[in-house]
Amino acid sequence: MSEVRASLDAHATEEVSLDVLAQLAGLSAFHLNRVFRRKVGLPPHAYQVQARIRQARTWIAAGWGLAEVALAAGFSDQSAFSNEFRWYVGVTPGRYARN
């Protein structure tokens, strides 16, 4: 699973299909999803969202604008980014930027 995690980290801001990850691991997509969840604690997509949020936190700390961060991190819009950010971090991106 380390190669799958590394790929998700390296391509966090891109759309990575489960089929591509399954090919990388040499497993079916269904089996990869089950094994990844068992070993990592999250399904691959949730892990990728967390990787996007980690990157977004870095960009926010560097002073990037929130709309710019949302798009650069691979979210469809600022609202989707804000919802996911609040879910994982516990505060809105705006509040995180002010602190």
N, CA, C and O of each residue as an XYZ file, in Angstrom:
396
protein
N       0.799     -1.192      0.000
C       0.000      0.000      0.000
C       0.848      1.264      0.000
O       0.345      2.354     -0.275
N       2.119      1.122      0.305
C       2.971      2.315      0.343
C       3.087      2.974     -1.031
O       3.170      4.199     -1.119
N       3.095      2.176     -2.109
C       3.190      2.773     -3.439
C       1.900      3.501     -3.798
O       1.940      4.512     -4.500
N       0.776      3.013     -3.338
C      -0.498      3.673     -3.592
C      -0.556      4.984     -2.799
O      -0.957      6.017     -3.335
N      -0.157      4.938     -1.527
C      -0.137      6.164     -0.721
C       0.809      7.195     -1.328
O       0.476      8.378     -1.399
N       1.988      6.751     -1.767
C       2.953      7.664     -2.375
C       2.376      8.295     -3.637
O       2.566      9.487     -3.879
N       1.680      7.508     -4.432
C       1.069      8.036     -5.649
C      -0.027      9.052     -5.319
O      -0.128     10.094     -5.966
N      -0.841      8.746     -4.318
C      -1.890      9.684     -3.920
C      -1.293     10.978     -3.375
O      -1.808     12.061     -3.650
N      -0.213     10.874     -2.608
C       0.450     12.075     -2.092
C       1.062     12.896     -3.222
O       0.957     14.123     -3.234
N       1.701     12.218     -4.169
C       2.364     12.908     -5.272
C       1.367     13.558     -6.228
O       1.674     14.570     -6.858
N       0.187     12.982     -6.332
C      -0.821     13.481     -7.276
C      -2.085     13.923     -6.538
O      -3.193     13.780     -7.056
N      -1.917     14.450     -5.347
C      -3.057     14.795     -4.495
C      -4.013     15.774     -5.155
O      -5.225     15.672     -4.966
N      -3.497     16.707     -5.916
C      -4.347     17.749     -6.492
C      -4.957     17.346     -7.830
O      -5.673     18.131     -8.451
N      -4.678     16.136     -8.270
C      -5.193     15.653     -9.550
C      -6.279     14.616     -9.316
O      -6.389     14.052     -8.228
N      -7.080     14.369    -10.345
C      -8.056     13.288    -10.291
C      -7.305     11.980    -10.551
O      -6.730     11.794    -11.623
N      -7.313     11.096     -9.589
C      -6.654      9.793     -9.725
C      -7.736      8.738     -9.591
O      -8.419      8.668     -8.570
N      -7.892      7.919    -10.616
C      -8.963      6.924    -10.577
C      -8.544      5.711     -9.748
O      -7.364      5.382     -9.635
N      -9.531      5.076     -9.188
C      -9.298      3.868     -8.414
C      -8.719      2.772     -9.291
O      -7.928      1.954     -8.822
N      -9.105      2.749    -10.560
C      -8.576      1.743    -11.487
C      -7.074      1.912    -11.699
O      -6.342      0.924    -11.763
N      -6.614      3.147    -11.805
C      -5.178      3.405    -11.970
C      -4.420      2.960    -10.724
O      -3.364      2.336    -10.827
N      -4.957      3.279     -9.552
C      -4.322      2.868     -8.301
C      -4.325      1.352     -8.164
O      -3.350      0.769     -7.690
N      -5.411      0.713     -8.573
C      -5.502     -0.745     -8.501
C      -4.464     -1.393     -9.403
O      -3.846     -2.391     -9.032
N      -4.276     -0.828    -10.581
C      -3.242     -1.341    -11.486
C      -1.865     -1.211    -10.856
O      -1.047     -2.125    -10.958
N      -1.608     -0.106    -10.220
C      -0.340      0.136     -9.554
C      -0.090     -0.906     -8.468
O       1.035     -1.375     -8.299
N      -1.137     -1.265     -7.737
C      -1.011     -2.229     -6.645
C      -1.134     -3.670     -7.108
O      -0.837     -4.595     -6.352
N      -1.571     -3.866     -8.349
C      -1.749     -5.226     -8.853
C      -2.966     -5.912     -8.259
O      -2.973     -7.130     -8.077
N      -3.997     -5.131     -7.956
C      -5.221     -5.658     -7.357
C      -6.420     -5.165     -8.149
O      -6.302     -4.245     -8.958
N      -7.567     -5.774     -7.917
C      -8.793     -5.224     -8.496
C      -9.144     -3.963     -7.716
O      -8.703     -3.785     -6.581
N      -9.928     -3.100     -8.320
C     -10.314     -1.855     -7.661
C     -11.054     -2.141     -6.357
O     -10.813     -1.482     -5.346
N     -11.944     -3.110     -6.380
C     -12.707     -3.461     -5.187
C     -11.777     -3.948     -4.074
O     -11.896     -3.531     -2.922
N     -10.852     -4.835     -4.437
C      -9.941     -5.384     -3.429
C      -8.996     -4.300     -2.900
O      -8.721     -4.249     -1.701
N      -8.508     -3.450     -3.772
C      -7.642     -2.349     -3.329
C      -8.381     -1.472     -2.315
O      -7.818     -1.107     -1.283
N      -9.617     -1.140     -2.605
C     -10.384     -0.303     -1.701
C     -10.486     -0.950     -0.316
O     -10.314     -0.276      0.700
N     -10.761     -2.236     -0.279
C     -10.880     -2.941      1.006
C      -9.547     -3.028      1.735
O      -9.481     -2.768      2.936
N      -8.482     -3.392      1.021
C      -7.160     -3.534      1.650
C      -6.639     -2.182      2.114
O      -6.109     -2.069      3.220
N      -6.782     -1.162      1.284
C      -6.311      0.181      1.640
C      -7.025      0.664      2.895
O      -6.398      1.199      3.809
N      -8.322      0.474      2.932
C      -9.103      0.917      4.094
C      -8.651      0.179      5.356
O      -8.535      0.783      6.423
N      -8.401     -1.101      5.235
C      -7.977     -1.887      6.394
C      -6.598     -1.455      6.892
O      -6.374     -1.377      8.100
N      -5.676     -1.177      5.973
C      -4.304     -0.828      6.370
C      -4.135      0.637      6.762
O      -3.375      0.949      7.678
N      -4.836      1.532      6.077
C      -4.640      2.973      6.276
C      -5.719      3.569      7.181
O      -5.484      4.571      7.855
N      -6.883      2.960      7.194
C      -7.967      3.465      8.018
C      -8.977      4.307      7.267
O      -9.985      4.732      7.831
N      -8.706      4.548      5.992
C      -9.594      5.339      5.133
C      -9.594      4.731      3.744
O      -8.625      4.074      3.363
N     -10.647      4.932      2.985
C     -10.592      4.541      1.575
C      -9.651      5.481      0.808
O      -9.363      6.581      1.281
N      -9.178      5.069     -0.350
C      -8.231      5.903     -1.103
C      -8.716      7.324     -1.377
O      -7.933      8.269     -1.276
N      -9.979      7.488     -1.718
C     -10.471      8.837     -2.020
C     -10.393      9.744     -0.789
O      -9.979     10.899     -0.895
N     -10.782      9.235      0.357
C     -10.713     10.039      1.585
C      -9.269     10.379      1.929
O      -8.986     11.476      2.410
N      -8.353      9.443      1.685
C      -6.937      9.714      1.917
C      -6.464     10.843      1.002
O      -5.712     11.722      1.423
N      -6.915     10.807     -0.261
C      -6.519     11.851     -1.202
C      -7.082     13.212     -0.788
O      -6.398     14.228     -0.916
N      -8.301     13.239     -0.300
C      -8.873     14.508      0.171
C      -8.044     15.045      1.327
O      -7.780     16.245      1.390
N      -7.632     14.180      2.239
C      -6.786     14.624      3.347
C      -5.454     15.164      2.836
O      -4.945     16.154      3.362
N      -4.884     14.520      1.814
C      -3.630     15.013      1.239
C      -3.848     16.396      0.617
O      -2.981     17.263      0.719
N      -4.995     16.603     -0.023
C      -5.314     17.918     -0.587
C      -5.428     18.970      0.514
O      -4.954     20.095      0.357
N      -6.053     18.602      1.620
C      -6.204     19.534      2.741
C      -4.848     19.855      3.352
O      -4.592     21.006      3.707
N      -3.976     18.865      3.482
C      -2.621     19.127      4.010
C      -1.894     20.132      3.126
O      -1.258     21.059      3.628
N      -1.986     19.952      1.816
C      -1.339     20.880      0.883
C      -1.979     22.256      0.976
O      -1.282     23.270      0.960
N      -3.302     22.295      1.074
C      -4.011     23.570      1.172
C      -3.589     24.340      2.417
O      -3.435     25.560      2.367
N      -3.402     23.648      3.520
C      -2.971     24.322      4.750
C      -1.617     24.996      4.547
O      -1.387     26.097      5.047
N      -0.730     24.340      3.821
C       0.584     24.913      3.521
C       0.438     26.184      2.692
O       1.083     27.194      2.971
N      -0.411     26.125      1.678
C      -0.602     27.287      0.811
C      -1.278     28.434      1.548
O      -0.927     29.595      1.336
N      -2.238     28.129      2.407
C      -2.893     29.180      3.196
C      -1.878     29.855      4.106
O      -1.861     31.080      4.225
N      -1.033     29.055      4.748
C       0.004     29.606      5.639
C       0.993     30.481      4.864
O       1.580     31.409      5.420
N       1.170     30.174      3.573
C       2.076     30.962      2.737
C       1.422     32.243      2.226
O       2.070     33.045      1.553
N       0.138     32.440      2.544
C      -0.526     33.679      2.167
C      -1.338     33.642      0.884
O      -1.776     34.690      0.409
N      -1.551     32.474      0.315
C      -2.357     32.382     -0.907
C      -3.799     32.743     -0.597
O      -4.253     32.569      0.534
N      -4.524     33.244     -1.591
C      -5.949     33.518     -1.459
C      -6.736     32.217     -1.418
O      -6.318     31.217     -2.002
N      -7.866     32.225     -0.736
C      -8.630     30.995     -0.538
C      -9.201     30.425     -1.834
O      -9.233     29.206     -2.003
N      -9.646     31.270     -2.741
C     -10.151     30.784     -4.025
C      -9.021     30.142     -4.826
O      -9.209     29.109     -5.470
N      -7.865     30.757     -4.778
C      -6.682     30.218     -5.465
C      -6.297     28.862     -4.874
O      -5.980     27.928     -5.611
N      -6.324     28.755     -3.558
C      -5.996     27.493     -2.886
C      -6.994     26.411     -3.268
O      -6.611     25.277     -3.555
N      -8.270     26.765     -3.269
C      -9.313     25.789     -3.588
C      -9.086     25.162     -4.958
O      -9.154     23.942     -5.108
N      -8.820     25.987     -5.941
C      -8.618     25.468     -7.296
C      -7.290     24.734     -7.436
O      -7.225     23.689     -8.085
N      -6.235     25.269     -6.835
C      -4.925     24.620     -6.922
C      -4.927     23.266     -6.219
O      -4.211     22.352     -6.631
N      -5.719     23.134     -5.170
C      -5.766     21.874     -4.420
C      -6.643     20.825     -5.093
O      -6.713     19.685     -4.635
N      -7.309     21.206     -6.176
C      -8.075     20.229     -6.937
C      -9.546     20.149     -6.599
O     -10.220     19.201     -7.003
N     -10.062     21.127     -5.863
C     -11.485     21.148     -5.549
C     -12.241     21.846     -6.666
O     -11.696     22.720     -7.341
N     -13.487     21.463     -6.861
C     -14.259     22.012     -7.975
C     -14.577     23.492     -7.784
O     -14.673     24.239     -8.758
N     -14.740     23.911     -6.543
C     -15.006     25.324     -6.262
C     -14.673     25.613     -4.803
O     -14.333     24.711     -4.037
N     -14.776     26.879     -4.438
C     -14.401     27.297     -3.089
C     -15.364     26.727     -2.043
O     -14.956     26.457     -0.913
N     -16.610     26.546     -2.401
C     -17.584     26.005     -1.466
C     -17.259     24.553     -1.112
O     -17.293     24.173      0.058
N     -16.949     23.758     -2.111
C     -16.585     22.360     -1.862
C     -15.318     22.289     -1.010
O     -15.219     21.472     -0.094
N     -14.362     23.146     -1.321
C     -13.131     23.213     -0.540
C     -13.422     23.584      0.906
O     -12.912     22.954      1.832
N     -14.237     24.601      1.093
C     -14.548     25.086      2.428
C     -15.223     24.000      3.267
O     -14.900     23.820      4.441
N     -16.160     23.283      2.654
C     -16.857     22.205      3.368
C     -15.898     21.098      3.782
O     -15.916     20.656      4.931
N     -15.069     20.652      2.860
C     -14.107     19.586      3.181
C     -13.092     20.073      4.211
O     -12.758     19.342      5.143
N     -12.607     21.278      4.054
C     -11.617     21.826      4.978
C     -12.184     21.859      6.390
O     -11.532     21.432      7.343
N     -13.405     22.370      6.517
C     -14.036     22.452      7.835
C     -14.241     21.062      8.432
O     -14.088     20.875      9.639
N     -14.585     20.086      7.591
C     -14.791     18.718      8.057
C     -13.497     18.138      8.639
O     -13.519     17.535      9.712
N     -12.384     18.313      7.945
C     -11.114     17.706      8.361
C     -10.348     18.527      9.396
O      -9.692     17.957     10.268
N     -10.420     19.843      9.314
C      -9.608     20.701     10.184
C     -10.403     21.184     11.393
O      -9.834     21.394     12.464
N     -11.697     21.359     11.233
C     -12.533     21.797     12.345
C     -12.860     23.270     12.339
O     -13.671     23.727     13.145
N     -12.244     24.025     11.443
C     -12.540     25.447     11.274
C     -12.604     25.736      9.776
O     -12.113     24.956      8.960
N     -13.208     26.850      9.434
C     -13.280     27.228      8.025
C     -11.901     27.670      7.536
O     -11.061     28.048      8.352
N     -11.650     27.632      6.243
C     -10.369     28.108      5.729
C     -10.097     29.561      6.096
O      -8.957     29.928      6.383
N     -11.140     30.391      6.089
C     -10.962     31.804      6.445
C     -10.495     31.973      7.879
O      -9.586     32.758      8.151
N     -11.102     31.253      8.780
C     -10.690     31.324     10.183
C      -9.272     30.763     10.357
O      -8.476     31.299     11.128
N      -8.969     29.684      9.637
C      -7.631     29.098      9.698
C      -6.601     30.123      9.220
O      -5.533     30.251      9.820
N      -6.911     30.846      8.154
C      -5.992     31.842      7.609
C      -5.767     32.997      8.595
O      -4.660     33.524      8.698
N      -6.815     33.381      9.308
C      -6.680     34.481     10.284
C      -5.868     34.089     11.503
O      -5.243     34.942     12.133
N      -5.870     32.821     11.840
C      -5.106     32.371     13.016
C      -3.732     32.065     12.586
O      -2.903     31.667     13.404
